[in-house]
Amino acid sequence: MTKFLMRSVFAAAVATAAAPALAADISGAGATFPYPIYAKWADAYKTQTGNGLNYQSIGSGGGIKQIIANTVTFGATDKPLKAEELAKNGLVQWPQVMGGIVPIINIEGVGSEQLVLDGPTLAKIFLGEIKAWNDPAIAKLNPKLKLSETPIAVVHRSDGSGTTFNFTDYLAKVSADWKSKVGSDAAVEWPVGLAAKGNEGVANTVTNTKGSIGYVEYAYAKQNKIAFADLVNKDGKRVGPTVEAFQAAAANADWAKNPGYYQILTDQPGAKSWPITAATFILVHKQPNDAAAVGEALKFFDWAFKSGAKDAEALDYIPMPDNVVGLIRKTWAADIKTAEGKPVYEGK
């Protein structure tokens, strides 16, 4: 088992083992994108309250399936559900935190932010049309780098993934060929490449495969010291993945106008915007079978809004703006009710 997978599985196993002794433990499953910050928040929250979080980092598709099946208290997804999907399944959705997705690379002699790619070139790599690192399209973008003829090994997700949804959404916006041949979804028919499960699996595969390229949430690349590429954004500017670049992209979001807070943050305008910025979302039932458990989950997520910003920023995530948090709390009070029609969480 890889060190990346061990980390998430071990954390989940410890929490699961402790669950019978801790009645207030919160169960959730889904996106691997936010796993680093959810794990950090969980540690801090347990220290302060004694209540644990059992979060299974299994991918957005798995999280959606588990919350619909009522096997967890909350689901987590980086692919937001549209209003009709939420209504069909009796779910409430909100964004919990934002971050960035980065292309990670394993090219001998090339470190982080030494290589730059633009959207069309990145799409051609993942289409299998650009096959070697010294391809003229890559060389043109990187005139000062000496790139070898090493074959490119593409690495992509094997599981249903919100990270994949956002990554392919970006590629579809910048490449007509990608849009027509592959499209955008949590799972797509990849033209080429090696498949790996979760952000952890992709990170591990790229680390162990010379000449490879993949995509992961930025915290995975940073924490595990995996080289990543800069990108050319919608305004034609070279940018690196930073909190400021993620914030610049997120600044265009108008959460209030979108039912279920449905918002895609890829390929946003702005000279400083990182082009593959994304939010990650929480799903709970409008009328949960276990209202007390959902109340505990909302208490945890409210604590994260109030007290988790510094931890989020330390891992290069972006906390939700205060005005959006205010909207989310109103959504909780209005839409998540007990069988008697009372709010599950009062927000005290």
Residue frames relative to the residue before (quaternion, step in Angstrom):
aa qw qx qy qz dx dy dz
M 1.0000 0.0000 0.0000 0.0000 0.00 0.00 0.00
T 0.4566 -0.7046 0.4653 0.2803 3.60 -0.87 0.90
K 0.6266 -0.5481 0.3872 0.3963 3.54 -1.23 0.42
F 0.6168 0.5501 -0.3503 0.4407 3.58 1.12 -0.65
L 0.6889 0.4653 -0.2747 0.4831 3.55 0.91 -0.95
M 0.6099 0.5700 -0.3528 0.4228 3.56 1.03 -0.78
R 0.6380 0.5583 -0.3394 0.4074 3.52 0.97 -0.86
S 0.7293 0.4272 -0.2542 0.4700 3.58 0.76 -1.02
V 0.6592 0.5037 -0.3186 0.4585 3.57 0.95 -0.84
F 0.6448 0.5261 -0.3225 0.4510 3.56 0.96 -0.86
A 0.6564 0.5139 -0.3198 0.4503 3.57 0.92 -0.91
A 0.6617 0.5002 -0.3033 0.4690 3.55 0.97 -0.89
A 0.6593 0.5244 -0.3128 0.4388 3.57 0.97 -0.88
V 0.6416 0.5195 -0.3273 0.4597 3.57 0.98 -0.82
A 0.6724 0.4963 -0.3001 0.4600 3.54 0.92 -0.93
T 0.6421 0.5255 -0.3237 0.4548 3.55 1.00 -0.84
A 0.6548 0.5192 -0.3140 0.4506 3.57 0.94 -0.88
A 0.7005 0.4718 -0.2699 0.4624 3.55 1.07 -0.73
A 0.4779 0.7388 -0.4083 0.2430 3.57 1.22 -0.53
P 0.6727 0.5047 -0.3446 0.4172 3.65 0.76 -0.82
A 0.6921 0.4778 -0.2814 0.4621 3.58 1.09 -0.66
L 0.7507 0.3270 -0.1809 0.5448 3.57 1.20 -0.48
A 0.2785 -0.8168 0.4822 0.1509 3.54 0.00 1.32
A 0.7019 0.4794 -0.2694 0.4527 3.56 1.13 -0.63
D 0.3631 0.7324 -0.5046 0.2777 3.60 1.21 0.12
I 0.3037 -0.7627 0.5559 0.1305 3.54 -1.01 0.93
S 0.1986 -0.7992 0.5573 0.1062 3.59 -0.79 0.97
G 0.1312 0.7799 -0.6022 0.1087 3.54 -0.94 0.94
A 0.0589 -0.7916 0.6076 0.0279 3.55 -1.25 0.38
G 0.4700 0.6947 -0.4840 0.2493 3.53 -1.21 0.51
A 0.8988 0.0194 -0.0206 0.4374 3.48 -1.17 -0.87
T 0.3599 -0.7073 0.5668 0.2213 3.54 -1.10 0.79
F 0.4823 0.6964 -0.4094 0.3388 3.60 1.23 -0.50
P 0.7978 0.2951 -0.1846 0.4922 3.66 0.73 -0.92
Y 0.3435 0.7861 -0.4807 0.1816 3.61 1.22 -0.04
P 0.6586 0.5176 -0.3565 0.4137 3.67 0.76 -0.82
I 0.7151 0.4258 -0.2803 0.4782 3.61 0.88 -0.81
Y 0.6158 0.5267 -0.3677 0.4563 3.62 1.00 -0.63
A 0.6370 0.5225 -0.3274 0.4625 3.59 1.03 -0.76
K 0.6703 0.4926 -0.3022 0.4656 3.57 0.96 -0.85
W 0.6397 0.5086 -0.3216 0.4781 3.56 0.99 -0.82
A 0.6448 0.5433 -0.3243 0.4287 3.58 0.93 -0.90
D 0.6424 0.5187 -0.3245 0.4614 3.58 0.97 -0.82
A 0.6847 0.4847 -0.2830 0.4649 3.56 0.88 -0.96
Y 0.6629 0.5159 -0.3034 0.4498 3.57 0.97 -0.88
K 0.6547 0.5035 -0.3196 0.4645 3.57 0.97 -0.80
T 0.6168 0.5431 -0.3395 0.4575 3.58 1.05 -0.74
Q 0.7247 0.4478 -0.2415 0.4646 3.56 0.95 -0.91
T 0.8294 0.2612 -0.0911 0.4855 3.59 0.91 -0.90
G 0.4314 -0.6912 0.4656 0.3456 3.57 1.18 -0.52
N 0.6014 0.5588 -0.3541 0.4479 3.58 1.28 -0.07
G 0.2893 -0.7975 0.5143 0.1258 3.56 -0.89 0.98
L 0.2823 -0.7188 0.6066 0.1888 3.51 -1.38 0.22
N 0.1373 -0.7605 0.6318 0.0602 3.56 -0.78 1.09
Y 0.0919 0.8143 -0.5602 0.1208 3.57 -0.05 1.32
Q 0.2083 -0.7788 0.5844 0.0922 3.55 -0.72 1.15
S 0.2555 -0.7815 0.5576 0.1140 3.56 -0.55 1.23
I 0.1824 0.8430 -0.4723 0.1816 3.58 0.35 1.29
G 0.6400 -0.5059 0.3406 0.4674 3.60 1.23 -0.04
S 0.6318 -0.5842 0.3631 0.3573 3.55 -1.10 0.72
G 0.6349 0.5463 -0.3349 0.4316 3.57 0.96 -0.84
G 0.6644 0.4962 -0.2925 0.4762 3.55 0.99 -0.85
G 0.6396 0.5348 -0.3240 0.4473 3.57 1.03 -0.75
I 0.6418 0.5134 -0.3156 0.4742 3.56 1.01 -0.84
K 0.6590 0.5093 -0.3102 0.4584 3.58 0.91 -0.90
Q 0.6947 0.4909 -0.2925 0.4369 3.60 0.87 -0.89
I 0.6679 0.4700 -0.3291 0.4740 3.61 0.95 -0.70
I 0.6170 0.5264 -0.3534 0.4661 3.61 1.03 -0.67
A 0.7077 0.4521 -0.2495 0.4822 3.57 1.05 -0.82
N 0.4085 -0.7452 0.4391 0.2916 3.58 1.32 -0.05
T 0.4272 0.7044 -0.4702 0.3165 3.60 1.05 0.67
V 0.7425 0.2375 -0.1826 0.5991 3.59 1.33 -0.08
T 0.5917 -0.5740 0.4285 0.3699 3.56 -1.26 0.35
F 0.7990 -0.0033 0.0053 0.6012 3.57 1.04 -0.75
G 0.2733 -0.7151 0.6154 0.1877 3.51 -1.28 0.50
A 0.1922 -0.7715 0.5955 0.1151 3.55 -1.21 0.51
T 0.0522 0.8128 -0.5737 0.0862 3.56 -0.85 0.96
D 0.3165 -0.7216 0.5824 0.1998 3.54 -1.15 0.68
K 0.6274 0.4263 -0.3387 0.5568 3.55 1.32 -0.02
P 0.2715 -0.7930 0.5143 0.1814 3.62 -0.18 1.17
L 0.4177 -0.6839 0.5380 0.2615 3.55 -1.13 0.68
K 0.4601 -0.6711 0.5066 0.2851 3.55 -1.06 0.75
A 0.7207 -0.4819 0.2873 0.4073 3.56 -1.25 0.50
E 0.6709 0.5022 -0.3144 0.4459 3.59 0.94 -0.83
E 0.6333 0.5179 -0.3315 0.4700 3.61 1.09 -0.65
L 0.6292 0.5258 -0.3261 0.4705 3.56 1.04 -0.78
A 0.6739 0.4990 -0.2966 0.4570 3.57 0.89 -0.95
K 0.6362 0.5548 -0.3211 0.4294 3.57 0.95 -0.90
N 0.7915 0.3209 -0.1429 0.5001 3.57 0.95 -0.90
G 0.4741 -0.7090 0.4193 0.3110 3.59 1.28 0.20
L 0.4542 0.7102 -0.4152 0.3420 3.55 1.06 0.79
V 0.2387 -0.7040 0.6473 0.1686 3.51 -1.37 0.45
Q 0.1179 -0.8065 0.5793 0.0115 3.56 -0.97 0.92
W 0.1040 0.7768 -0.6203 0.0331 3.56 -1.13 0.66
P 0.4873 -0.6389 0.4965 0.3282 3.61 -1.19 0.46
Q 0.2555 -0.7965 0.5317 0.1329 3.59 -0.90 0.89
V 0.7794 -0.1121 0.1109 0.6064 3.58 1.04 -0.75
M 0.2787 -0.7571 0.5675 0.1644 3.58 -1.23 0.40
G 0.0386 0.7972 -0.6014 0.0359 3.55 -1.23 0.48
G 0.4742 -0.6764 0.4873 0.2832 3.55 -1.26 -0.28
I 0.3067 -0.7067 0.6089 0.1889 3.53 -1.28 0.57
V 0.1104 -0.8220 0.5582 0.0212 3.58 -0.86 0.95
P 0.4353 -0.6344 0.5528 0.3200 3.58 -1.20 0.49
I 0.1442 -0.7878 0.5936 0.0790 3.60 -0.67 1.05
I 0.1536 -0.8149 0.5585 0.0207 3.56 -1.05 0.85
N 0.1239 -0.7410 0.6515 0.1056 3.51 -1.32 0.42
I 0.2092 0.7617 -0.5652 0.2380 3.54 0.18 1.40
E 0.4816 -0.6941 0.4475 0.2933 3.56 -0.62 1.08
G 0.8377 0.1885 -0.1607 0.4868 3.55 -0.85 1.04
V 0.6718 0.4602 -0.2960 0.4992 3.61 1.26 0.00
G 0.1704 -0.8101 0.5573 0.0649 3.56 -0.65 1.14
S 0.7610 -0.3653 0.2718 0.4622 3.54 -1.34 -0.10
E 0.8698 0.1025 -0.1194 0.4676 3.52 -1.11 0.94
Q 0.4680 0.6321 -0.4792 0.3897 3.60 1.17 0.46
L 0.7111 0.3754 -0.2202 0.5522 3.56 1.16 -0.68
V 0.0815 -0.7712 0.6275 0.0701 3.56 -1.11 0.69
L 0.0866 -0.7765 0.6235 0.0298 3.55 -1.09 0.83
D 0.2667 -0.7171 0.6020 0.2285 3.55 -1.19 0.40
G 0.7301 -0.4682 0.2785 0.4126 3.55 -1.26 0.32
P 0.6833 0.4826 -0.3119 0.4504 3.63 0.75 -0.93
T 0.6558 0.4993 -0.3208 0.4665 3.61 0.99 -0.76
L 0.6289 0.5270 -0.3299 0.4668 3.58 1.00 -0.81
A 0.6458 0.5187 -0.3182 0.4612 3.58 0.98 -0.82
K 0.6611 0.5049 -0.3114 0.4594 3.60 0.95 -0.83
I 0.6009 0.5427 -0.3577 0.4651 3.58 1.11 -0.65
F 0.7336 0.4225 -0.2390 0.4756 3.58 0.82 -0.99
L 0.6017 0.5127 -0.3614 0.4945 3.59 1.27 -0.19
G 0.4781 -0.6765 0.4304 0.3584 3.57 1.26 -0.31
E 0.4777 0.6842 -0.4305 0.3439 3.59 1.26 0.20
I 0.6948 0.3055 -0.2246 0.6112 3.57 1.21 -0.53
K 0.1377 -0.8693 0.4747 0.0051 3.53 -0.37 1.28
A 0.7842 0.2248 -0.1261 0.5645 3.63 1.18 -0.35
W 0.5943 -0.6245 0.3835 0.3313 3.56 -1.13 0.67
N 0.6881 0.4480 -0.3003 0.4854 3.61 1.16 -0.37
D 0.2476 0.7774 -0.5319 0.2268 3.59 1.21 0.46
P 0.6011 -0.6074 0.3793 0.3547 3.63 -0.97 0.80
A 0.6279 0.5449 -0.3478 0.4335 3.62 1.02 -0.71
I 0.6747 0.4609 -0.2864 0.5003 3.59 1.02 -0.79
A 0.6390 0.5378 -0.3209 0.4467 3.59 1.00 -0.86
K 0.6341 0.5426 -0.3334 0.4386 3.58 1.02 -0.78
L 0.6844 0.4708 -0.2756 0.4838 3.58 1.05 -0.74
N 0.7851 0.2621 -0.1067 0.5510 3.58 1.20 -0.56
P 0.0222 -0.8667 0.4983 0.0114 3.60 0.69 1.07
K 0.7031 0.4670 -0.2724 0.4619 3.61 1.12 -0.53
L 0.6276 0.5287 -0.3411 0.4586 3.59 1.26 -0.14
K 0.2909 -0.7206 0.5996 0.1912 3.55 -1.07 0.77
L 0.0400 -0.8260 0.5607 -0.0414 3.53 -0.22 1.33
S 0.3776 -0.7469 0.5080 0.2037 3.56 -0.89 0.97
E 0.5996 -0.5663 0.4283 0.3691 3.55 -1.33 0.05
T 0.2262 0.7999 -0.5194 0.1979 3.56 1.24 0.46
P 0.4570 -0.6772 0.4952 0.2956 3.63 -0.83 0.87
I 0.4069 -0.6982 0.5346 0.2471 3.56 -1.10 0.73
A 0.1456 -0.7608 0.6282 0.0733 3.55 -0.92 0.99
V 0.2395 -0.7816 0.5648 0.1128 3.56 -0.48 1.22
V 0.0925 -0.7738 0.6252 0.0422 3.57 -1.03 0.88
H 0.0251 0.8065 -0.5877 0.0594 3.58 -0.83 1.00
R 0.6398 -0.5359 0.3899 0.3892 3.55 -1.28 0.22
S 0.3364 -0.7299 0.5610 0.1985 3.54 -1.17 0.69
D 0.7092 0.4431 -0.2346 0.4957 3.57 1.22 -0.54
G 0.6230 -0.5011 0.4314 0.4180 3.54 -1.31 0.22
S 0.0367 0.8586 -0.4923 0.1383 3.53 -0.41 1.24
G 0.4155 -0.6856 0.5419 0.2525 3.54 -0.97 0.89
T 0.5701 0.5635 -0.3821 0.4599 3.58 1.15 -0.53
T 0.6468 0.4982 -0.3046 0.4906 3.57 1.01 -0.83
F 0.6172 0.5510 -0.3471 0.4417 3.58 0.95 -0.81
N 0.7122 0.4461 -0.2644 0.4731 3.59 0.81 -0.98
F 0.6398 0.5228 -0.3266 0.4590 3.58 1.01 -0.78
T 0.7127 0.4354 -0.2637 0.4826 3.60 0.86 -0.92
D 0.5627 0.5703 -0.3830 0.4598 3.58 1.18 -0.50
Y 0.6447 0.5092 -0.3106 0.4781 3.56 1.00 -0.85
L 0.6743 0.4958 -0.3079 0.4525 3.60 0.82 -0.97
A 0.6490 0.5195 -0.3178 0.4561 3.60 1.03 -0.76
K 0.6530 0.5138 -0.3112 0.4612 3.58 1.13 -0.61
V 0.7628 0.3797 -0.1990 0.4842 3.60 1.04 -0.71
S 0.7760 0.2554 -0.1388 0.5598 3.60 1.26 -0.24
A 0.3663 -0.7340 0.5324 0.2087 3.57 -0.60 1.16
D 0.6188 0.5475 -0.3450 0.4453 3.58 1.05 -0.70
W 0.6505 0.5001 -0.3232 0.4714 3.57 0.93 -0.87
K 0.6511 0.5357 -0.3183 0.4333 3.57 0.89 -0.93
S 0.7361 0.4257 -0.2424 0.4671 3.59 0.88 -0.91
K 0.7437 0.4321 -0.2300 0.4553 3.59 1.00 -0.78
V 0.8062 0.2287 -0.0925 0.5378 3.59 1.04 -0.77
G 0.2273 -0.8023 0.5169 0.1936 3.56 0.84 -0.99
S 0.4692 -0.6677 0.5147 0.2631 3.53 -1.33 -0.25
D 0.3084 0.7227 -0.5782 0.2199 3.55 -0.86 0.99
A 0.6683 -0.4854 0.3722 0.4233 3.55 -1.31 0.08
A 0.7624 0.0797 -0.0716 0.6381 3.57 1.26 -0.44
V 0.0145 -0.8043 0.5932 -0.0318 3.58 -0.81 1.00
E 0.5213 -0.5837 0.5055 0.3634 3.55 -1.33 0.18
W 0.2240 -0.8076 0.5340 0.1120 3.56 -0.12 1.30
P 0.4621 -0.6986 0.4669 0.2837 3.61 -0.83 0.90
V 0.7950 0.0184 0.0303 0.6056 3.59 1.06 -0.80
G 0.6059 0.6561 -0.3801 0.2408 3.51 -1.34 -0.02
L 0.5099 -0.6061 0.5294 0.3039 3.47 -1.47 0.18
A 0.2978 -0.7681 0.5442 0.1589 3.58 -0.94 0.88
A 0.0246 0.7860 -0.6165 0.0392 3.57 -1.04 0.82
K 0.4465 -0.7187 0.4751 0.2418 3.56 -1.06 0.76
G 0.8536 0.1326 -0.1195 0.4894 3.53 -0.91 0.99
N 0.6574 -0.4600 0.4064 0.4371 3.52 -1.33 0.20
E 0.6312 0.5546 -0.3307 0.4297 3.55 1.03 -0.83
G 0.6783 0.5024 -0.2864 0.4532 3.56 0.93 -0.92
V 0.6420 0.5072 -0.3209 0.4770 3.57 0.99 -0.83
A 0.6491 0.5207 -0.3174 0.4546 3.58 0.91 -0.92
N 0.6766 0.4965 -0.2931 0.4580 3.56 0.90 -0.92
T 0.6623 0.5115 -0.3103 0.4511 3.59 0.93 -0.89
V 0.6505 0.4985 -0.3184 0.4764 3.59 0.96 -0.83
T 0.6302 0.5473 -0.3322 0.4392 3.58 0.97 -0.86
N 0.7773 0.3638 -0.1676 0.4851 3.57 1.02 -0.83
T 0.6896 0.4418 -0.2749 0.5037 3.61 1.27 0.13
K 0.3336 -0.7627 0.5211 0.1883 3.58 -0.44 1.19
G 0.8105 0.2505 -0.2115 0.4854 3.53 -1.03 0.88
S 0.5246 0.6865 -0.3819 0.3280 3.59 1.26 0.11
I 0.1095 -0.7412 0.6561 0.0901 3.48 -1.42 0.31
G 0.0513 0.7809 -0.6204 0.0523 3.56 -1.06 0.82
Y 0.3492 -0.7137 0.5579 0.2398 3.57 -1.24 -0.33
V 0.0799 0.7881 -0.6038 0.0889 3.56 -0.92 0.95
E 0.6202 -0.4771 0.4513 0.4289 3.51 -1.35 0.10
Y 0.6159 -0.6264 0.3379 0.3378 3.56 -0.92 0.96
A 0.6206 0.5653 -0.3578 0.4089 3.60 0.96 -0.78
Y 0.6204 0.5387 -0.3490 0.4507 3.61 1.05 -0.68
A 0.6644 0.4962 -0.3054 0.4681 3.56 0.94 -0.87
K 0.6922 0.4876 -0.2822 0.4511 3.56 0.88 -0.96
Q 0.6915 0.4901 -0.2901 0.4444 3.59 0.80 -0.99
N 0.7712 0.3522 -0.1762 0.5002 3.57 1.01 -0.80
K 0.4332 -0.7561 0.4142 0.2628 3.54 1.36 0.36
I 0.3196 0.7253 -0.5256 0.3092 3.54 0.91 1.05
A 0.4853 -0.6812 0.4636 0.2925 3.58 -0.85 0.97
F 0.0594 -0.7929 0.6063 0.0132 3.56 -1.08 0.76
A 0.4577 -0.6938 0.4979 0.2475 3.54 -1.25 0.51
D 0.4524 -0.6009 0.5756 0.3208 3.51 -1.32 0.41
L 0.2435 -0.7592 0.5828 0.1571 3.56 -1.31 0.27
V 0.3829 -0.6513 0.5907 0.2832 3.54 -1.29 0.37
N 0.2912 -0.8087 0.4898 0.1461 3.58 -0.61 1.11
K 0.7837 -0.3600 0.2454 0.4428 3.55 -1.36 -0.01
D 0.6981 0.4512 -0.2578 0.4925 3.58 1.14 -0.67
G 0.5581 -0.6425 0.3725 0.3702 3.58 1.29 0.14
K 0.5433 0.6207 -0.3899 0.4094 3.57 1.27 0.33
R 0.4290 -0.6645 0.5450 0.2782 3.55 -1.09 0.73
V 0.0314 0.8017 -0.5936 0.0623 3.57 -0.79 1.04
G 0.2932 -0.7150 0.6027 0.1989 3.51 -1.28 0.50
P 0.5663 -0.5987 0.4326 0.3656 3.60 -1.21 0.34
T 0.1872 0.7531 -0.6042 0.1808 3.56 -0.55 1.23
V 0.6568 -0.4770 0.3869 0.4375 3.56 -1.26 0.28
E 0.6486 0.5290 -0.3213 0.4429 3.58 0.95 -0.86
A 0.6647 0.4964 -0.3014 0.4700 3.59 1.01 -0.82
F 0.6344 0.5065 -0.3264 0.4842 3.59 1.07 -0.72
Q 0.6500 0.5203 -0.3124 0.4574 3.58 0.99 -0.87
A 0.6277 0.5423 -0.3366 0.4457 3.59 1.02 -0.80
A 0.6641 0.4834 -0.3005 0.4847 3.59 1.01 -0.79
A 0.6896 0.4959 -0.2794 0.4478 3.58 0.95 -0.90
A 0.5353 0.6579 -0.3983 0.3493 3.58 1.18 -0.48
N 0.6552 0.5279 -0.3140 0.4399 3.59 1.16 -0.51
A 0.5275 0.6661 -0.4037 0.3392 3.58 1.23 -0.30
D 0.1096 -0.7596 0.6387 0.0563 3.55 -1.02 0.88
W 0.1825 -0.8508 0.4861 0.0808 3.55 0.32 1.32
A 0.6425 0.5759 -0.3339 0.3795 3.58 0.97 -0.82
K 0.7020 0.4984 -0.2708 0.4307 3.59 1.06 -0.68
N 0.6962 0.4805 -0.2593 0.4661 3.57 1.25 -0.29
P 0.4176 -0.7099 0.5049 0.2584 3.63 -0.60 1.08
G 0.8179 0.1521 -0.1496 0.5343 3.54 -0.86 0.98
Y 0.4875 -0.6858 0.4083 0.3539 3.57 1.30 0.37
Y 0.2442 0.7911 -0.5243 0.1990 3.58 1.14 0.61
Q 0.2087 0.7796 -0.5503 0.2141 3.56 -0.48 1.22
I 0.1179 -0.7738 0.6204 0.0499 3.57 -0.85 1.02
L 0.2111 -0.8410 0.4950 0.0562 3.57 -0.64 1.15
T 0.4401 0.7060 -0.4599 0.3106 3.60 1.21 0.30
D 0.8598 0.1433 -0.1198 0.4752 3.54 -1.31 0.61
Q 0.2361 0.7838 -0.5326 0.2150 3.56 0.92 0.93
P 0.5200 -0.6324 0.4629 0.3395 3.62 -1.09 0.59
G 0.4972 0.6413 -0.4939 0.3123 3.54 -1.32 0.26
A 0.5209 -0.6835 0.4235 0.2867 3.56 -0.80 1.05
K 0.7551 0.3795 -0.2036 0.4943 3.59 1.08 -0.67
S 0.4820 0.7197 -0.4096 0.2861 3.62 1.27 -0.13
W 0.3480 -0.6830 0.5990 0.2314 3.56 -1.05 0.85
P 0.4261 -0.7810 0.3917 0.2347 3.62 -0.57 1.10
I 0.7477 0.2971 -0.2272 0.5487 3.64 1.14 -0.27
T 0.1754 0.7656 -0.5796 0.2174 3.53 0.48 1.31
A 0.0146 -0.8188 0.5723 -0.0441 3.58 -1.00 0.78
A 0.3224 -0.6874 0.6072 0.2341 3.53 -1.30 0.43
T 0.2315 -0.7327 0.6121 0.1869 3.54 -1.27 0.34
F 0.2656 -0.8217 0.5016 0.0522 3.53 -0.90 1.05
I 0.2958 -0.7135 0.6097 0.1777 3.53 -1.34 0.51
L 0.1432 -0.7755 0.6122 0.0572 3.55 -1.11 0.82
V 0.0913 0.7582 -0.6440 0.0443 3.57 -1.00 0.87
H 0.5722 -0.5894 0.4400 0.3627 3.55 -1.25 0.34
K 0.5592 -0.6119 0.4500 0.3322 3.56 -1.10 0.77
Q 0.7739 0.0915 -0.0425 0.6252 3.55 1.02 -0.86
P 0.1463 -0.8544 0.4930 0.0743 3.57 0.28 1.25
N 0.5655 -0.5872 0.4623 0.3488 3.53 -1.20 0.60
D 0.7676 0.2019 -0.1015 0.5997 3.55 1.07 -0.82
A 0.2008 -0.8287 0.5144 0.0918 3.55 0.15 1.33
A 0.6190 0.5533 -0.3494 0.4343 3.59 1.03 -0.72
A 0.6557 0.5094 -0.3133 0.4609 3.59 0.97 -0.86
V 0.6601 0.4856 -0.3103 0.4818 3.58 0.95 -0.83
G 0.6006 0.5537 -0.3519 0.4570 3.58 1.07 -0.67
E 0.6516 0.4996 -0.3065 0.4816 3.58 1.01 -0.81
A 0.6363 0.5221 -0.3276 0.4640 3.59 1.03 -0.78
L 0.6636 0.4908 -0.3076 0.4733 3.59 0.93 -0.87
K 0.6088 0.5462 -0.3472 0.4588 3.56 1.07 -0.68
F 0.6435 0.5147 -0.3104 0.4740 3.57 1.02 -0.84
F 0.7057 0.4573 -0.2839 0.4606 3.60 0.79 -0.98
D 0.6099 0.5248 -0.3531 0.4774 3.59 1.11 -0.59
W 0.6108 0.5329 -0.3383 0.4780 3.59 1.05 -0.80
A 0.6447 0.5246 -0.3211 0.4540 3.60 0.97 -0.86
F 0.6333 0.5132 -0.3310 0.4755 3.59 1.02 -0.75
K 0.7194 0.4611 -0.2504 0.4551 3.57 0.91 -0.93
S 0.8458 0.2201 -0.0389 0.4843 3.55 0.83 -1.03
G 0.6675 0.5707 -0.2879 0.3818 3.60 1.20 -0.22
A 0.3995 0.7556 -0.4598 0.2409 3.59 1.26 -0.01
K 0.6708 0.5058 -0.3156 0.4411 3.60 0.86 -0.90
D 0.6425 0.5068 -0.3244 0.4744 3.58 1.00 -0.80
A 0.6340 0.5296 -0.3301 0.4566 3.59 1.01 -0.81
E 0.6891 0.4810 -0.2852 0.4610 3.57 0.84 -0.95
A 0.6115 0.5616 -0.3501 0.4337 3.59 1.09 -0.67
L 0.7232 0.3731 -0.2222 0.5370 3.57 1.23 -0.55
D 0.5110 -0.6879 0.3788 0.3494 3.57 1.34 0.33
Y 0.4091 0.6081 -0.5429 0.4100 3.52 0.97 0.99
I 0.3692 -0.7048 0.5573 0.2375 3.56 -1.29 0.31
P 0.3758 -0.7112 0.5399 0.2481 3.62 -0.68 0.99
M 0.5443 -0.5965 0.4630 0.3654 3.57 -1.14 0.53
P 0.5427 -0.6264 0.4447 0.3396 3.62 -0.99 0.77
D 0.6444 -0.5654 0.3584 0.3697 3.57 -1.12 0.69
N 0.6576 0.5125 -0.3308 0.4422 3.60 0.95 -0.80
V 0.6428 0.5037 -0.3231 0.4782 3.59 1.10 -0.67
V 0.6111 0.5397 -0.3440 0.4658 3.59 1.03 -0.75
G 0.6265 0.5364 -0.3302 0.4590 3.57 1.03 -0.76
L 0.6437 0.5096 -0.3114 0.4786 3.58 1.01 -0.80
I 0.6502 0.5284 -0.3138 0.4467 3.56 0.98 -0.89
R 0.6476 0.5125 -0.3240 0.4616 3.60 0.93 -0.84
K 0.6318 0.5131 -0.3314 0.4772 3.60 1.05 -0.71
T 0.6198 0.5351 -0.3340 0.4669 3.58 1.06 -0.75
W 0.6262 0.5361 -0.3371 0.4548 3.59 0.93 -0.87
A 0.7066 0.4788 -0.2694 0.4460 3.57 0.79 -1.07
A 0.7282 0.4568 -0.2421 0.4499 3.58 0.97 -0.86
D 0.8229 0.3352 -0.1155 0.4440 3.56 0.93 -0.90
I 0.7210 0.3887 -0.2514 0.5156 3.63 1.11 -0.44
K 0.0725 0.8466 -0.5087 0.1385 3.54 -0.13 1.35
T 0.5123 -0.5876 0.5253 0.3411 3.52 -1.32 0.37
A 0.6940 -0.4472 0.3464 0.4454 3.57 -1.29 0.09
E 0.6727 0.4819 -0.2850 0.4838 3.60 1.21 -0.53
G 0.5742 -0.6337 0.3614 0.3716 3.58 1.27 0.06
K 0.5293 0.6169 -0.4178 0.4059 3.58 1.23 0.29
P 0.5840 -0.5753 0.4257 0.3831 3.61 -1.10 0.62
V 0.4839 -0.6742 0.4783 0.2872 3.59 -0.93 0.91
Y 0.7937 0.1288 -0.0321 0.5936 3.58 1.07 -0.80
E 0.2934 -0.7861 0.5257 0.1400 3.55 -0.74 1.10
G 0.4328 -0.7354 0.4415 0.2775 3.61 1.22 -0.22
K 0.3700 0.7361 -0.4937 0.2784 3.56 1.09 0.58
